[in-house]
């Protein structure tokens, strides 16, 4: 039958996904795995490439068998012991759906990726660390890629070596891998019509790579830092360029420029080809800046599905057995899965000893017994490991950090942290923590280990005659590639070892006769989480699935600004949170518990991290932030006897009496600062969530699912502290 062609199919406009916080840190591994899946599986146009295992996704046995057969020679020649393990580390199996969609559909255009369960929303993997089964529908661009990797007889072994190296990090191809270069150029050509967004001051610019080339050929550099946060395709473009996967451009010191080993003429020729190609491209994309996803500050959520903490130092308090250490291990495990790291790669447990009294107990020291050697600690090794993971390169004796939104948090657990006096052995960390600086996305800190230590070691020898400093470097940089080891060791000798931005220190805390209390110096610098209140053990649900905490990551800011605060916090020109803290401080003034600027900054950072930007419960969520801040920062500072906690109304107009407690036989420490706080909060600041036993709980849980509602935490704690004050004439925060 002879028929005429059908009219062009109406296709929907492309969703540019410019608001997606799409992080894909292992770009090269993603490409190598995806292309290999296509070639090894008989070039099928569609495959379901994984199977669910508990909450995780892994390659199916059938597909892995084909891949293992495909790479028989490479496995034999490389020494890779477990290819399956390497494949399962790929973001195809560890990353969320949305960043994969941005990379595969919008940038490289090599396939459509989706859940096999069509009832799941595309945002279904943002929280909880769960990965669902996915399928990939390949595009005709895979045929172009196949041609790049082929000769007349098919895919050549050299190209298979390239793909294998991309997946596993092996070095079968050595230097000058021509197939890798051809593959990256082809993918870059395919991506030239992709749209990116950059915010610079009040400007919001939507651009294509062509505009970068146009400026670079003039001898200019181009801004590569979004003043709010790199999102959507732009975030992945920065990762591609930062990982040296772009054939022409590098990203250095917040600027796109021509690669150092290229001549300007090479990009001029390419620029003209790209311009002509775009002139001939029929676009069906409508550019709209008003994306459906709300744009948040980078402090709030650095990685899709992760909640940034306002501080990278946690005190996890509670009686033994409540799950404090498990909380840390699960956070590290889920982060490792997301970023494709090996098990425990980003986790370290350091048991604290009762005889620790100075920083050397934690960071190590020089021993001159039987030669000179630096006694290295697990804390120091892990801290350097976190530095290595977050550093891209060293240029002009300065660290160039990776895109930190694509860097895993490294969780260090100080077990039984207060068996020794924290203020003594942790003094260096407590000071340097407050000296961290963020400037337009760039991070810096004072050194945790001073360079003079390395100068002493450089002049000394170990027992076997080797240089003492070389021995230390071998211990600290075990498994680190030589170039990076040399660059970092040179920098450490000049500037010391900095506190890495991705290190989260979490100390588990018990309060009994064997432990030490915490000074306000420590409490001011930490985020205190009382497990009895925040993650209460419920015997009745022991055999049921537990509601897990959110996935947390490190903050990208140490100092709050007005622009960080959500609209709900505004009261004309004033901040409601600042006014809230002023009222709290009126009660605490002229007591040892008075709050200073650090507390204000911590509150504003907490509001920025946890408070709402939209929704029906915006007011309740803001009050929940204040409630948690009282539990984490204010009430842990308050301890003492009736005289120490006595409230003195010097102004004559601040004193309040609780209406709820008035007339009761047990007046719970009337006249104390605790009673004054209770009276303030019940009638004014937290009235919406204060409630009583008959009123259903309605404040959201900010550390777990915000759809969970609970009673006001600070109300319960204040009643408990006041009861102790009345009964014992002494009280504190700790159980």
N, C-alpha and C positions, 0 to 999 in steps of 0.2 A: 504494500500500500504506500502510495506517495502522499506525504503530508507536508504542510508548510510549518516553518518554525513557530513556536509559541511566543507570545509577547514576553518581554523581559519580566522576570519574577520580581514582585515588590518585596524588598527586603527591609527589615527594620533598621533604623538609624543605629550606628554603633555607639554603645555605651563607653565613653572615654575613661570611665572609672578614675577620674582625677582626684576624687576625695578618698580613695581607698588607701589605708596605711599598709601598703603592700611591701613586706620585707621578704627578700629572697636571697639570703646571704651566700648560698653555694650555687652561684649562677652556672659555673662551668660544669659542676657535677650534674645539675639539672639537664643541661643540654646533652651531655654525653650519655646519660641514662635514657633520655627520651629517644634520641636518634637510634641508639642500640636496640631499644625495645621494638622500634619499627622494623629495622633491618633483620633482627633475629627472629621475628614472628612473621616471616614470609610476606612482609610488606603489606600486612592487612590494613585496610583503611580505618578500622575501628577496633580497639582492644579494651577490655577490662583488665587493667594491668596490676591490680593488687587484691588482697583479701584482708578482711578485718580480723584482727587478733586482739581480743579484749578491747581496749580503747585505741589501739594502734593499727596502722596499715602496713602491710609488708607484701613483698612480691609473692605471687602465687607459685606453687610448686611447678605447675605446667609451664608457665612463662619462664621461670628461672631455668628449668631444664633446657629450654631452647637457647637461652642466653649463654648458659655454661657451655653448650655445644658450640655456639657461635664463636666463643672466645677460647677455645681449647688451647690453641698455640700460645696465646697471650698469658693465660693462667700458668702454663708450664714455664714460660720464659721469665715471668715477673717475680715469682716467689710470693705472690699474693695468696694467703692461706685460705681466705674465706670471702669469695666474691659476693656471695649472697648478703653478707653483713655490710659490705661496702655499698651495695645497691640500696639496701634498706635505709642507709643514712642519707640518701638523696632526698632533696626537698619534694620530689614527686611523691614520696611516702611520708615525709615528716611535716611538710608545710601545709598551711590552710589552703582551701580552694581558691580564694579570691586573689592572693598574690600570684598563684599559678596562672589564673585567667589573664591577669595583666601581662605577664611575661609571654605566655604561649599564644595568646589571641591578639593582643594589641601591639606588642613589640615585634616578636619574631614571626607571628602569623603562621605557625606550623601545625596548629590544631585547635580544636574546641575541646575544653575539658569540663566535665560536669560530674555530679554525683550519679551513681547508678540508680539511686532512689530519688525519683523525680519529685517526691513530696517534700524533700529537705530544702530549706531556703539556702541560698548561696552563702549566707552569713552563718551557717550552721556549725562552723568549726571555730568561731571567734573565741569562745570561752570553754574552759574545762579540759582542754588538751585532747579531746576526742577527735579521731580521724576516721572518716567514712570512706567506703569503697567508691572509686572514681573510674570513669572511662575517658578515653581520648579518641576523638575523631580527627584523623590527620588530614591536613590540607595538601594541595598539589605542590606546595613548596618543599615537601619532603622529597619529591622527585628531583628538584633542583639540587638539594643537598646530596642526594644519592649520586648524581652526576659528578659533583665536585669531588666525591670520595672514590670515584670509579675510574677504571680504564676500560679497554675493549672487552676484558674478560670478567668485569664485575668489580665489586669492592676490593681494593687492594689491601694487602696485609699491613702496609704502612698506615693506611687510614684506620684500620681496625686497631692498630697500636695506639693511634691518637685517641680514639673513643675510649679505649680501655684506660689510658692514662687520665683522661678527663674524669672518669668515674672513680678511679681508685687512688689517684695521686701518684701512681708509679711513673717510672721514667724510661719506658721502652723506646720512646722516640728520640730522647736526648735533645740536643740543641737544634734550633732551626727546623722546627716541625712544620713542613710546608703544608700539610693537610690541615693542621690546626689554623694556620694563617688563612688558607683559602676558605675554610668553613666560617671563620669569624667575619671575613669580608663579605661573604655571601649573606650571612644573617644580618649584617649591618645594612647592606643594600635593601634587603626586604623591609627593614625597620624604618626606612627614611621617611615614610609618610605618617609615622606615629606622631601624635600630639602630646606635648608635655606642658606642664604648668609650673611657673616660678613666681613667687611673691617677693617683691623687692620694694620695701617702703610701702607706699600706697599703691604701687603698680602691681597688677596681676596679669602676667604675660603668658599667653598660650603660644607655643612656638614648635617648630620642627628642627631637627639637627642641622638643616640647611642654614639656619640663621647663625648657628655656632661657626660653621665653616666660613660664612660671609665675613664675620668679624676677625676670625683667626688669620685669614689670608691678608688682611690689612695690617697684620702685626699686633693686633689687640688680643687681650684675654677676655673671657666672658665669665661673669659671676656664676658660681655653681652652688651657692648656698641659699636655700629658701629661708627667709627671715623668720618664718613660723615653723615649718617642718616640711621636709621632702615627702611628698605623697604621690600615689598613683604611679604612672609610668616613669615620672621623673626620678622617683626613689630608686627604681630598678636601673634606669640609665646611669645614675651616679654609681651604683654598685658595679655595673658593667665596666664603666670607665675606670673606677677605682681598682678593679681587679686586673687591669691591663688587658681587657678583652675587646676594647675598641681599637680598630686598626689605625686611627689617626690621632685621637685626642687623649689627653691625660687630665686628671683632676688634682691640682696641687695648690695648697693654701687657699682653698675656697674659690679657685679660678680654673676654668677650662682653658687649656692651651694646647699647642701642637706638641706631640711627643718629641722628646729631646733627640732621638735618633733619626728623625725625618726631616727632609728638606721641604720648604714651603711650596715648591713646585708640585710635589706629589698631591697635596691636598687641593691646590688650585685646579688641577685637572679633574680630580674627583668631584669638587664642588660644582663645576660646570655640568658634569654628567648628571649629578643629582638634581640640579635646577631644571634641566631639560626633562628629566623623568617626571618630576612633580608637575611641570607644565602639561604633560601628557596624561596625567592621572585624573580620572573623573572621581571627585570626592562625593560621598553621600553622607558625610558627617556634619552635623550641626553642632557648632561649638557653643556650649552653654556653661557659664561659670557657676550658675546656681545649681550645684550638684545636690542630690537628695541627702547625701551623708553630711552630717554636721562636721565642720572643721574644728578640731581641738588643738590646743597648744601642745607642743612636743612633750611638755612635762607630764601631761595627763596620760598619754598612752604612746609609748615609744614603739611598740610592736603590736600589731593587730592581735587582739585576744589577751594581751598582757596589761596589767594595771601598774603604772609606775608608782613607786613608793616616794613619799616626800623626803625620806632620809635612808641612806644605805646601811644604817646601823640599828639593829633591832634587839630589844630585850624581851625574851619570851618567858613570862613568869607563870608559875602555877605549881601545884603539888606534883610530886613524882608520878609518872605514868599517864599524864593527860595528853601526850602526843606532841610535845614540843619538838623533839628531835625528828620525829616522823614528818612533821610539817616542813622542816628544812629539806630533808632528803627528797620528799615528794616534789617540792618546788624545783630543786635542782634536776631531778629526773625528768620532769615534764619540760623544763627548759631545754635540756639536752636533746630530748626527742624532737622538739620544734626546730632546733638549730642543727640537727644532724650530728650531734656529738656522741662520742662513745660513752658507755655507762660510767658514771662517777667522774667523767672528764672535768665537769664543772662543780665538783663537790669535794669538800675536805672537812674532816672531823678532827678537831684539836681538843683533847681533854685537858682541862685546866688543872694544874697541880696546886695544892695548898701552900707550897713553899715559894711560889712566884712572887717577886717583890719589885722587879725592875723590867724595863723594856727588853733587855737582852734575853730574858726568859722566853720571850715570844719571837724575837727577831734573830736570835743567835749572838755569837760572840767569837772573838779571836782566842784560840788556845795556842800556847807556846810550849806545851808538853810534847816532847818527842817531835820536834819540828814545829813549824807554824802552820796552823790550819784554821779555817773559819768553820765553826760548828753550826751547821745549817739546821734550821727548824722546818717543820711541815708548813707552818704559817708563812715563812719567807718564800719557800718553794712555790706554794700555791699563789701567793701574791704576784710573783714574777710570771707564773703561768697565765694569770689574768691579764697582766700587762701585755704579754706576747699575743694573746688572743685579740686584744683591742687595738694594737698598733699596726698601721699599714706600712709605714716606712719611716726612716730618719732622714731629714733634709735640713741642711744648714744647722746641724746640731740641735734640731727641734723635732719633737715627735709629730708625725702626721698620723692622726687617728683614723681608723676605719670609720665608715658610716656606722655610728654607734647604735642606730636603730636596728642594725643587722648583726649585733654582737650579743652573745648569750650572757646573762648574768652569771657570775661565779659565786656560789654560795659557800661561805666558810662558817662552820658551826663551832663556836667555843662552848664546849659541853661543860656544864656546871661552872659557869663563868665566874660566879662570886665565891668559889671556894678560896680564892685569893683576893686581896684588895685590888679591885679593878682600877682605881685611880693611880695605882703604882705601876703595875706591869703593863697597863694599856695607855699610859700617859701620852706617848708619842702619837698614837692613832687618834686619841681624843682631840689633841691640838690640831693635827694636820687635817682632820675631817672638816674643821671649821675654816680651813684656808683653801678649800677647793674653789676654783673659779671657772665659770663658763662665759665665753665671750663669742657671740655669733656662731654658736655651735662648736667652738674649739674649747678643749678642756685643758686645765693645768692644775698642778698641785705642788706643794712643797715635798721634798724627799722624805720618805719613811726611813730610808737608810742613807746616811751622809756619804759623800764621795771620799772623805778622808780614810774611811775603812779600807777602801780598795787601794788607795795609795800605800797604806801600810803593807797590805798583802802583796802588792806588786814588787816590794823590795825584799820579800821573804821567800823561803823555800820550805816545802813539806818534808816529811821524814824520808821520802824516796828520792829527794833531790829535785823534784819538779817545782815549778813556780807556784806559790800558794794561791795567787789570784787565778791562774789557769785551772787549778783544781776546783775552785769555787764556781767558775763559769761552767765547767763541765757538769757540775752538780745542779746548778740552777737552770741550765739550758738543755737538759737532756731531751733529745728528740727534736730540737729546734734546728731548722735548716741553717747552714753555716753563715750565709750572708746576713740573715736576720740576727743571728747570734753575735756576729762581729759588730754590726751596727749598734745593737742595744748595749753590748758590753762597753763599747767606746763611750756611748752616751752616759751610762751609769757611772763610769769613771770620772766623767766631767761634772755631772749634775746630780748623781745619786739615783735611787730607785723611787719613782713617784708612787703615790697611792693610786691604783688603777680606777678608772671611772666605773667599771663593771663589777667591782668587788662588793658584795653584800655580806656584811658580818652580822651573824645572828647568834646571840648568846642565850643559852638556856639557863634559867634562874630558879633556884629553890630557896625558900627562906626558912631556915631552921637553925639549931644551935651550932651547926658546923660551918655556916656560911657568913659572909660579910654583907652589911647593908650597902646601899648605894648613896653616894653624895649627890647633891643637886647638880654638881658639875657633870656627872655622868647622865643623870636623868634628862637634863637640858639638851644633851647631844644625841639622845637615843629616841627611838620610837618604841614605847613600852606597850606590850600586848599581854593582857591578863587572860590566860587561856581559860580560866574559870568563867570568864564573862564573854569573851569573844568566840571561843570554840568549845562551849560547854559539853562535857561528856554526859550523854543521855543514855542511861542503862536500858530504857524501854525500846530504843532503836538500835541496840547493839547488833542484831542480826539483819538489819536493813541496810540498804545503800546509804552511805553518809553524804551529807551536803558538803562538798569539798570547797576549800577557799579558792578565791580567784588565783590566777597565775600572776606573780609579781615580778617586776624588774626594777632596775636601778633608775634613779631620776636623771634628767638632763639639765638640771638647774640647781643651784645652791642658794640663790637669792631671788626672792619674789619681787614682782613689779605689779603696778596697777593693771597693766594689760593682761596679766595672768588670770584676773578674777572674773568669774562669770557674771552675767547680767543680774542674776537673782541676788547677788551680794551688794549691788549698788543701792544706795539711798541718797539720791541726788548726787552731790559731789563726794559724799562720804562712803566708806566701806562699812557695811553692817558688821562684818567680822571684827574690824578694828574697834568699833563701838562696843561690841560684845566683850572684847578683851579688856577694854577700859573699865567697864563695869565690874568685871571680875577682879581687876587690879585695885580698884577702889577699896575692896574688902581686904586684900592682901597687903596693901601698902603699909610700910613701917613694921612689917613682920619679916622673918627670914624667908618667907615663901613668895615675896614680891616678884613679879615677872618683869623682865627687861626686853630689849629689842630682839634678842635671839628668839624668845618665845613668840613675839609678834611675827617674825619672819617664818617660824615653824608653822604657825597657824595659817598664814596666807599660803604657804606651800601646800599645806594639807587641804585647804579649800580648793586650790587649783587642781590638785590631784583627784579629789573625791567628790566635789560638789557637782550638781547637775548643770547642764547647759540647756536642757529642754525637758518637757514632760510634765504630767499632772502632779507629780510628787516633788517638784523642785524645792518648795519651801521645806517639806519634811526632810529632804536629803541634806539641805543646808544645815538644818537643826541637828541632823544625825552627825554631820561633820563636827559641829561644835561639841556634841555629846561625847564623841570618840576622842576629841582633843582634850577634853577634861580628864578622860580616863587615861590618856597616853602621856600627857604633859603636866597637867596642873595637880591633880590629886596625888600622884606618886611623890610629889615634892613635899607634901604635908605630913608631918609626923611630930609627935611630942606629947607633953602632958598638958593639963588644963591651963596652966599658966602660959606656956609657950603658944598655945592655940587661942588665947583670949583675944577677943575682938575689941579694939578701941576705936570709937567713932570720934576722931579728932575734929572732923568738920561739923559734926552735930546733925547731919542730915542724911547719913548713909544707912544707919541701922534699920534692919527689918526684922519682923517676926513671922515665922512660917504660919500661914493660916491652916495648913493641913495638920500641923503638929500642935497647934495651940489648944490648950485645955486638956491635953492628954497627960496622964500621970508620968509617963516616960517622955520627958521633953528633949531627950537626945542632945545634951550638951548645949543648952541655950546660953548664948553669950559667946560662943566660939565662932571662929571664922567658918567652920563647917556649917553651922546653923545659918549663918548669914548667906553663904553660897546657896544653900537649899532654898531659902526664902526668895532669893533673887531669881533662881531658875524656875521655880514652880509657878510664879505669877507672871513672868515676863519672858525671859530669853528662850526657855525650852517648854513653854506652856503647851505647845501643840503636840509634843510627844511625851509630856510628863506622865499624864494618865493616872489611873488608880486600878485596883484589882478588878473592878467591874467593867472597865473600858477596854475593848480589844486593843492589842498591841498594833501600832501603826508606823513606828519608825523603821525605815529600811536598813538592811544589813549591808554595809559598804564593803566589807571584806569578803563577803560571799555573794550570793545572788541577791540583788537589790529588791527582788519581788518577795523575799522573805521579810516578815515584819516581826518586830520584837519590842519589848519594853525598854524604857529609857535606862541606859546602863549607869549613868552617873548618879541617878536617883537612888538606885539600889546600893551603890557603893558608899554614897554619903550617909545613908541610914545605917549601914554596917559600921562605918567609921565612928559615927556619933554614938552608937550603942556601945562600942568598945570604950570610947572616951568616958561615958557615964559609968560603966561597970568597973573599968580598970584604972581610970584617971590617966590613961595613956592610949594613944591610937597611932596607927599608920596605915598605909595603903595595902600592904602586903599580907597575904594569907599565911 
